[in-house]
Amino acid sequence: MEKTNLILILFFILISCGKQGSQNYVIITGKVNITNAKFLVINNKTDTFEIKIDSAQSFHDTISIEQGYYTLSINKKSFNIYLKPGFQIDVKIGKQIEFNGKGSNENNYLEANRSLVKKLKDVDNYKYYAKRQEESFLLLMDSIYQNRLHLLDKIRSEICNEFKYIEESKLKYEYQRKKALYEISRKIVTGDNNFKVSKSYYFNLYKGINVNDSNLIIVNDYIRFVDSYLWQEANSIVNGDSSIDFYLTYMSILNERIEAKKLKEKLSYDIGNIKLPRTKKLDQVYKLVTQNISNKRYLNRVQKKYNILKRIEKGAMSPDFQFEDKSGKLIGLKDLKGKIIYIDIWATGCGPCIAEIPFQKKLEKRYKDKNIHFVGINIDQTVEEWKKTVKEKKLKGIQLYAANTKASFFKDYVVQGIPRYILLNKNGRIIESYAKRPSDRELIEQLDKIILKNENLMTIRQLTNQ
């Protein structure tokens, strides 16, 4: 009897998809039906494994690996896969990919899910769903979510508990995140910048959210959804008050509510790596960000960005540039001094850039007799695209074309996205390295104050010289 019980215990240990004890490797074998394939690559953000394919188009390897999601690449094909210590997978790769062995259920699900996503792409696309009214949008999101969840339900009893939990969470937070982005997506797609969701929308969306699930640090949509929650909380405090710095508020809320160390580090790193140029409280936000980061690679990147941003703080001399105008003449910063300079970095394929053009034209009309240069710097791939749009949109001001998007000017200003606006005074010194958009009413108030101040100074000088 004792022997029978021992055998049963050993059997359940072997078939369990829980912890694998001392096993920290995956055995991967397979066959390839792809011409000239010599090796396949398995990688994620931190690890890369190269597996040789022999003359019989077969491969076999044992790799020491951590549990998680990876990309399997062969020639120009790539597939998402899930690996964990103890898996023994046999893979057939051709036009499609098929898995057998221990770990096959999880990976065949990922491939089936990829096919389903492809079938749903016409409706599960923000250009389609963001046009719908709020109630219709929410019904569509829930319908798509249930369809994809049904695919997972069909193999629920055949997959690891960890994988099941992660995949359920990925699906849930993917659609929660899309809901969180609905308001801004609708503004972009419809051009209606005044659109607002219903008053209870965000309350219902974030009700009961667990912002400290350490198990979901590998689920990007969870991280982004928690970020959107913190974003809304910060927005409710700032509430359009430009005297309150949004990113300082965001970091204060993050430190107050996020306890999961890795999640706190990831969200802080994102602020430091991406959003740091936007804050007006650079030193304070930098301090809050870096105190949450222990990863040396993250820390080095944020420190490097901070050092660059210190060189383009308010009052610093602007980095120089020289770009061609429509006639091919080089125009540089020195040619524009003597007037306020409002720079717009844009591209013809950038929807938000194009959406700002009508507001830009209103600005130019409002200040046509004032001491201000409106400068467009285009970063399209071809000069022809730029010239065509300038002509079709009847763009005024000083229109320049940047043939080299890696020019030091863009690096110095840490240009990570467009449209990007920069405001300089008449001496070429920085007023704002991340200026407000033409559609922002506060920009007009700011320009009015600057122009009035300059005019008063000129009047005083004239009276002094009399």
C-alpha positions as CSV (number, residue, x, y, z in Angstrom):
1,M,0.0,0.0,0.0
2,E,2.8,2.4,0.9
3,K,4.6,1.5,-2.3
4,T,1.4,2.3,-4.3
5,N,1.0,5.7,-2.6
6,L,4.6,6.5,-3.3
7,I,4.2,5.7,-7.0
8,L,1.1,7.9,-7.1
9,I,2.9,10.8,-5.5
10,L,5.8,10.5,-7.9
11,F,3.3,10.4,-10.8
12,F,1.5,13.6,-9.8
13,I,4.9,15.4,-9.3
14,L,5.9,14.4,-12.9
15,I,2.7,15.5,-14.5
16,S,2.3,18.7,-12.4
17,C,2.8,22.0,-14.2
18,G,3.7,23.7,-11.0
19,K,7.3,24.2,-9.9
20,Q,9.8,21.8,-11.5
21,G,12.2,21.4,-8.6
22,S,15.8,21.6,-9.7
23,Q,14.9,21.4,-13.4
24,N,15.8,24.8,-15.0
25,Y,15.9,23.7,-18.6
26,V,13.7,23.1,-21.6
27,I,14.3,20.4,-24.2
28,I,13.3,21.5,-27.6
29,T,13.4,19.3,-30.7
30,G,11.8,19.7,-34.2
31,K,11.7,19.6,-37.9
32,V,11.8,22.5,-40.3
33,N,10.2,22.8,-43.7
34,I,11.7,26.2,-44.7
35,T,14.2,26.6,-47.5
36,N,17.8,27.6,-46.5
37,A,17.0,27.6,-42.8
38,K,20.3,27.2,-40.9
39,F,19.3,28.1,-37.3
40,L,16.4,29.3,-35.2
41,V,16.6,31.9,-32.5
42,I,14.6,32.0,-29.2
43,N,14.8,35.3,-27.4
44,N,13.1,37.8,-25.0
45,K,14.4,41.1,-23.7
46,T,17.2,39.6,-21.7
47,D,18.1,36.2,-23.2
48,T,18.9,34.9,-26.7
49,F,19.4,31.3,-27.7
50,E,20.6,30.2,-31.1
51,I,19.8,26.6,-32.2
52,K,21.5,25.0,-35.2
53,I,19.4,23.3,-37.9
54,D,21.2,20.2,-39.4
55,S,21.3,19.0,-43.0
56,A,18.2,16.9,-42.4
57,Q,16.4,20.1,-41.4
58,S,16.1,18.9,-37.8
59,F,17.2,20.5,-34.5
60,H,17.7,19.4,-30.9
61,D,18.8,21.4,-27.9
62,T,18.6,21.7,-24.2
63,I,18.5,25.3,-22.9
64,S,18.5,26.8,-19.4
65,I,15.7,29.2,-19.4
66,E,13.4,31.2,-17.1
67,Q,9.6,30.8,-17.3
68,G,8.0,33.4,-19.6
69,Y,7.1,34.5,-23.1
70,Y,9.6,34.3,-25.9
71,T,9.9,34.9,-29.7
72,L,10.9,32.0,-31.9
73,S,12.4,33.3,-35.1
74,I,13.5,31.5,-38.2
75,N,14.5,33.3,-41.4
76,K,11.8,36.0,-41.6
77,K,9.2,34.1,-39.7
78,S,8.5,34.7,-36.0
79,F,6.1,33.1,-33.5
80,N,5.2,33.9,-29.9
81,I,5.9,31.0,-27.6
82,Y,5.7,30.2,-23.9
83,L,8.5,28.3,-22.1
84,K,9.1,27.1,-18.6
85,P,11.6,24.7,-16.9
86,G,10.6,21.1,-17.5
87,F,8.9,21.6,-20.9
88,Q,9.9,19.0,-23.6
89,I,8.6,20.4,-26.8
90,D,8.7,19.0,-30.3
91,V,8.1,21.7,-33.0
92,K,7.2,21.4,-36.6
93,I,7.8,24.7,-38.5
94,G,6.6,25.4,-42.0
95,K,3.9,27.9,-43.2
96,Q,2.5,27.3,-39.7
97,I,3.9,26.1,-36.4
98,E,2.7,23.0,-34.5
99,F,3.8,21.8,-31.1
100,N,3.8,18.3,-29.5
101,G,5.0,17.1,-26.1
102,K,5.0,18.7,-22.7
103,G,4.2,22.4,-23.1
104,S,2.4,21.9,-26.5
105,N,-1.1,22.8,-25.2
106,E,0.1,26.2,-24.1
107,N,1.9,26.9,-27.3
108,N,-0.7,25.6,-29.7
109,Y,-3.2,27.9,-27.9
110,L,-0.9,30.9,-28.6
111,E,-0.9,30.0,-32.3
112,A,-4.7,29.5,-32.3
113,N,-5.1,32.8,-30.5
114,R,-2.8,34.5,-33.1
115,S,-5.1,33.2,-35.9
116,L,-8.2,34.5,-34.1
117,V,-6.7,37.9,-33.6
118,K,-6.0,38.0,-37.3
119,K,-9.6,37.2,-38.1
120,L,-10.9,39.9,-35.8
121,K,-8.5,42.6,-37.0
122,D,-11.1,44.5,-39.0
123,V,-13.3,45.1,-35.9
124,D,-10.7,44.9,-33.2
125,N,-9.0,48.0,-34.6
126,Y,-9.1,51.5,-33.0
127,K,-9.8,53.1,-36.3
128,Y,-13.0,51.1,-36.4
129,Y,-14.1,50.8,-32.8
130,A,-13.2,54.3,-31.7
131,K,-15.8,55.7,-34.1
132,R,-18.6,54.0,-32.2
133,Q,-20.7,55.7,-29.5
134,E,-19.8,54.8,-26.0
135,E,-22.4,52.1,-25.3
136,S,-21.9,50.5,-28.7
137,F,-18.1,50.6,-28.2
138,L,-18.3,48.9,-24.8
139,L,-20.6,46.1,-26.1
140,L,-18.2,45.5,-29.0
141,M,-15.2,45.3,-26.6
142,D,-17.0,42.8,-24.3
143,S,-18.1,40.7,-27.3
144,I,-14.6,40.4,-28.7
145,Y,-13.2,39.7,-25.2
146,Q,-15.7,36.8,-24.7
147,N,-14.9,35.3,-28.1
148,R,-11.2,35.2,-27.3
149,L,-11.8,34.0,-23.7
150,H,-13.9,31.1,-25.2
151,L,-10.8,29.9,-27.0
152,L,-8.9,29.7,-23.7
153,D,-11.8,28.0,-22.0
154,K,-11.7,25.1,-24.4
155,I,-8.3,24.0,-23.2
156,R,-8.5,25.3,-19.6
157,S,-8.1,21.9,-18.0
158,E,-5.1,21.0,-20.2
159,I,-2.8,23.9,-19.4
160,C,-0.6,25.1,-16.5
161,N,-2.3,27.2,-13.8
162,E,0.3,29.9,-14.1
163,F,-0.2,30.1,-17.9
164,K,-3.9,30.1,-17.5
165,Y,-3.9,32.9,-15.0
166,I,-1.5,35.0,-17.1
167,E,-3.4,34.5,-20.3
168,E,-6.7,35.3,-18.6
169,S,-5.1,38.4,-17.3
170,K,-3.6,39.4,-20.6
171,L,-7.0,39.2,-22.3
172,K,-8.8,41.0,-19.5
173,Y,-6.3,43.9,-19.3
174,E,-5.9,44.2,-23.0
175,Y,-9.5,45.1,-23.3
176,Q,-9.6,47.2,-20.1
177,R,-6.7,49.2,-21.5
178,K,-8.5,49.7,-24.8
179,K,-11.4,51.0,-22.8
180,A,-9.1,53.3,-20.9
181,L,-7.8,54.7,-24.2
182,Y,-11.3,55.1,-25.8
183,E,-11.7,58.8,-25.1
184,I,-8.3,59.8,-26.7
185,S,-8.7,57.3,-29.5
186,R,-12.1,58.7,-30.4
187,K,-10.6,62.2,-30.4
188,I,-7.9,61.1,-32.8
189,V,-10.2,59.1,-35.2
190,T,-13.1,61.6,-35.3
191,G,-11.2,64.9,-34.8
192,D,-13.6,65.8,-32.1
193,N,-11.3,67.2,-29.4
194,N,-14.2,68.1,-27.2
195,F,-15.4,64.5,-26.8
196,K,-15.8,63.3,-23.2
197,V,-16.9,59.9,-21.9
198,S,-19.8,59.7,-19.5
199,K,-19.2,60.7,-15.9
200,S,-19.3,57.2,-14.5
201,Y,-17.1,55.7,-17.2
202,Y,-13.7,55.7,-15.4
203,F,-15.2,54.9,-12.0
204,N,-16.7,51.7,-13.5
205,L,-13.6,50.9,-15.4
206,Y,-11.2,51.1,-12.5
207,K,-13.6,49.8,-9.8
208,G,-11.9,47.0,-7.8
209,I,-8.6,47.1,-9.7
210,N,-5.7,45.4,-8.0
211,V,-2.7,47.7,-8.5
212,N,-0.3,45.4,-6.7
213,D,-0.4,42.1,-8.5
214,S,3.3,41.1,-8.7
215,N,2.5,38.0,-10.8
216,L,1.5,40.2,-13.7
217,I,4.7,42.1,-14.1
218,I,5.3,40.2,-17.4
219,V,1.8,41.3,-18.7
220,N,2.4,44.6,-20.5
221,D,-1.3,45.4,-20.8
222,Y,-1.7,45.1,-17.0
223,I,1.2,47.5,-16.5
224,R,-0.3,49.9,-19.0
225,F,-3.7,49.6,-17.4
226,V,-2.4,50.4,-14.0
227,D,-0.5,53.3,-15.6
228,S,-3.8,54.6,-17.1
229,Y,-5.4,54.3,-13.6
230,L,-2.7,56.4,-12.1
231,W,-3.0,58.8,-15.0
232,Q,-6.7,59.3,-14.4
233,E,-6.1,59.8,-10.7
234,A,-3.5,62.5,-11.4
235,N,-5.8,64.1,-14.0
236,S,-8.6,64.4,-11.4
237,I,-6.2,66.3,-9.1
238,V,-4.6,68.5,-11.7
239,N,-8.0,69.2,-13.4
240,G,-6.6,71.6,-16.0
241,D,-4.6,73.7,-13.5
242,S,-1.4,74.5,-15.2
243,S,0.2,75.5,-11.9
244,I,0.2,71.9,-10.8
245,D,2.8,69.7,-12.5
246,F,1.1,66.5,-13.8
247,Y,4.2,64.2,-13.6
248,L,5.0,65.3,-10.0
249,T,1.4,64.5,-9.1
250,Y,1.6,61.2,-10.9
251,M,4.7,60.1,-9.1
252,S,3.3,61.1,-5.7
253,I,0.2,58.9,-6.3
254,L,2.4,56.1,-7.6
255,N,4.5,56.1,-4.5
256,E,1.4,56.2,-2.3
257,R,-0.5,53.4,-3.9
258,I,1.9,51.0,-5.6
259,E,3.6,48.6,-3.2
260,A,4.7,45.9,-5.7
261,K,8.4,46.7,-6.1
262,K,8.9,45.5,-9.7
263,L,5.8,47.2,-10.9
264,K,6.7,50.4,-9.1
265,E,10.2,50.3,-10.7
266,K,8.7,49.6,-14.2
267,L,6.2,52.5,-14.0
268,S,8.8,54.8,-12.6
269,Y,11.3,53.9,-15.3
270,D,8.6,54.6,-18.0
271,I,8.2,58.1,-16.6
272,G,11.9,58.7,-16.4
273,N,12.7,57.2,-19.8
274,I,9.7,58.7,-21.8
275,K,7.9,61.4,-19.9
276,L,10.8,63.2,-18.2
277,P,11.0,65.9,-21.0
278,R,7.4,66.9,-20.3
279,T,7.7,67.9,-16.6
280,K,8.4,71.4,-15.4
281,K,9.6,70.0,-12.1
282,L,12.6,68.1,-13.6
283,D,14.7,67.8,-10.4
284,Q,11.8,66.7,-8.2
285,V,10.4,64.2,-10.6
286,Y,13.9,62.8,-11.3
287,K,14.5,62.2,-7.6
288,L,11.2,60.4,-7.2
289,V,11.8,58.3,-10.2
290,T,15.3,57.2,-9.4
291,Q,14.6,56.3,-5.8
292,N,12.3,53.6,-7.1
293,I,14.8,52.1,-9.6
294,S,17.4,49.5,-8.7
295,N,18.0,48.1,-12.2
296,K,21.4,49.6,-13.3
297,R,20.5,49.6,-17.0
298,Y,17.2,51.5,-16.3
299,L,19.0,53.9,-13.9
300,N,21.8,54.7,-16.5
301,R,19.2,55.5,-19.2
302,V,17.2,57.8,-16.9
303,Q,20.4,59.5,-15.7
304,K,21.6,60.1,-19.2
305,K,18.2,61.6,-20.2
306,Y,18.2,63.8,-17.1
307,N,21.7,65.2,-17.9
308,I,20.5,66.0,-21.5
309,L,17.3,67.7,-20.2
310,K,19.3,69.8,-17.8
311,R,20.9,71.4,-20.9
312,I,17.6,72.4,-22.4
313,E,15.9,73.7,-19.3
314,K,14.0,77.0,-19.4
315,G,16.5,79.9,-20.0
316,A,19.2,77.8,-21.6
317,M,20.4,78.6,-25.1
318,S,18.6,76.5,-27.7
319,P,20.6,73.8,-29.6
320,D,21.2,75.0,-33.2
321,F,19.8,73.6,-36.4
322,Q,20.1,74.1,-40.2
323,F,17.4,72.7,-42.5
324,E,16.4,73.5,-46.0
325,D,13.3,75.5,-47.0
326,K,11.2,74.9,-50.1
327,S,13.7,76.6,-52.3
328,G,16.6,74.5,-50.9
329,K,18.1,77.4,-48.9
330,L,19.5,76.5,-45.5
331,I,17.8,78.2,-42.6
332,G,19.4,78.1,-39.1
333,L,18.5,79.4,-35.7
334,K,20.8,82.4,-36.2
335,D,18.6,83.5,-39.1
336,L,15.5,83.6,-36.9
337,K,16.7,85.5,-33.9
338,G,15.1,88.8,-33.1
339,K,11.6,87.3,-33.0
340,I,9.8,84.8,-30.8
341,I,10.2,81.3,-32.4
342,Y,7.5,78.6,-32.2
343,I,8.7,75.4,-33.7
344,D,6.5,72.5,-34.9
345,I,8.2,69.1,-35.6
346,W,5.8,67.1,-37.7
347,A,5.3,64.5,-40.5
348,T,2.6,64.1,-43.2
349,G,1.8,60.6,-42.0
350,C,1.2,61.7,-38.4
351,G,-2.6,62.0,-37.7
352,P,-2.3,64.3,-34.6
353,C,0.2,66.5,-36.6
354,I,-2.3,67.0,-39.4
355,A,-5.1,67.6,-36.9
356,E,-3.2,70.6,-35.5
357,I,-2.9,72.4,-38.8
358,P,-6.2,74.3,-38.7
359,F,-5.3,75.5,-35.2
360,Q,-1.8,76.5,-36.4
361,K,-3.3,78.6,-39.2
362,K,-5.5,80.4,-36.7
363,L,-2.4,81.2,-34.6
364,E,-0.6,82.5,-37.6
365,K,-3.5,84.7,-38.5
366,R,-3.9,86.0,-34.9
367,Y,-0.2,86.9,-34.7
368,K,0.5,87.9,-38.3
369,D,1.5,91.5,-37.3
370,K,3.4,90.4,-34.2
371,N,7.1,89.7,-33.6
372,I,6.9,85.9,-34.0
373,H,8.2,83.2,-36.3
374,F,6.2,80.1,-36.9
375,V,8.6,77.3,-38.0
376,G,7.6,73.9,-39.3
377,I,10.3,71.2,-39.4
378,N,9.2,68.2,-41.3
379,I,10.7,64.7,-40.9
380,D,9.0,62.8,-43.7
381,Q,11.0,60.1,-45.5
382,T,10.9,62.0,-48.8
383,V,11.0,65.7,-49.6
384,E,8.3,65.1,-52.3
385,E,5.8,64.0,-49.6
386,W,6.6,67.2,-47.6
387,K,6.3,69.6,-50.5
388,K,3.0,68.0,-51.7
389,T,1.4,68.5,-48.2
390,V,2.8,72.0,-47.8
391,K,1.1,72.9,-51.1
392,E,-2.2,71.0,-50.6
393,K,-2.6,72.3,-47.0
394,K,-1.5,75.8,-48.0
395,L,1.0,75.9,-45.1
396,K,2.4,79.3,-44.2
397,G,5.2,80.4,-41.9
398,I,8.7,79.1,-42.4
399,Q,8.6,75.5,-43.7
400,L,11.7,73.4,-43.4
401,Y,12.6,69.9,-44.3
402,A,14.9,67.7,-42.1
403,A,16.6,65.2,-44.4
404,N,18.4,63.6,-41.5
405,T,16.1,62.7,-38.6
406,K,19.2,61.7,-36.6
407,A,20.4,65.3,-36.6
408,S,21.8,66.5,-33.3
409,F,18.9,69.0,-32.9
410,F,16.4,66.1,-32.4
411,K,18.8,64.3,-30.0
412,D,19.4,67.4,-28.0
413,Y,15.7,68.0,-27.6
414,V,15.0,64.3,-26.9
415,V,12.4,64.1,-29.6
416,Q,10.6,60.8,-29.0
417,G,7.3,61.5,-30.7
418,I,5.5,64.0,-32.8
419,P,4.0,66.5,-33.1
420,R,6.5,68.2,-30.8
421,Y,6.5,71.9,-30.2
422,I,9.3,74.1,-28.9
423,L,9.0,77.8,-27.8
424,L,12.1,80.1,-27.9
425,N,12.5,83.8,-27.0
426,K,13.8,86.3,-29.5
427,N,17.4,85.6,-28.4
428,G,17.1,81.9,-29.0
429,R,16.8,81.0,-25.4
430,I,14.3,78.3,-24.3
431,I,10.9,79.3,-23.0
432,E,9.5,75.8,-23.2
433,S,11.3,72.7,-24.7
434,Y,7.9,70.9,-24.6
435,A,5.5,73.7,-25.6
436,K,1.8,73.5,-25.8
437,R,0.0,72.5,-29.0
438,P,-1.8,75.1,-31.2
439,S,-5.1,73.6,-30.2
440,D,-4.4,74.3,-26.5
441,R,-6.1,77.5,-25.4
442,E,-3.3,78.1,-22.9
443,L,-0.8,78.6,-25.7
444,I,-2.6,81.7,-26.8
445,E,-2.6,83.0,-23.2
446,Q,1.1,82.3,-23.0
447,L,2.0,84.0,-26.3
448,D,-0.2,87.0,-25.5
449,K,1.7,87.5,-22.2
450,I,5.1,87.1,-23.9
451,I,4.3,89.5,-26.7
452,L,2.8,92.1,-24.3
453,K,5.9,91.8,-22.1
454,N,8.2,92.3,-25.1
455,E,6.2,95.3,-26.4
456,N,6.2,96.9,-22.9
457,L,10.0,96.5,-22.8
458,M,10.4,98.0,-26.3
459,T,8.2,101.0,-25.2
460,I,10.3,101.5,-22.0
461,R,13.5,101.4,-24.1
462,Q,12.1,103.9,-26.6
463,L,11.1,106.3,-23.8
464,T,14.5,105.9,-22.1
465,N,16.3,106.7,-25.3
466,Q,14.3,109.9,-25.9
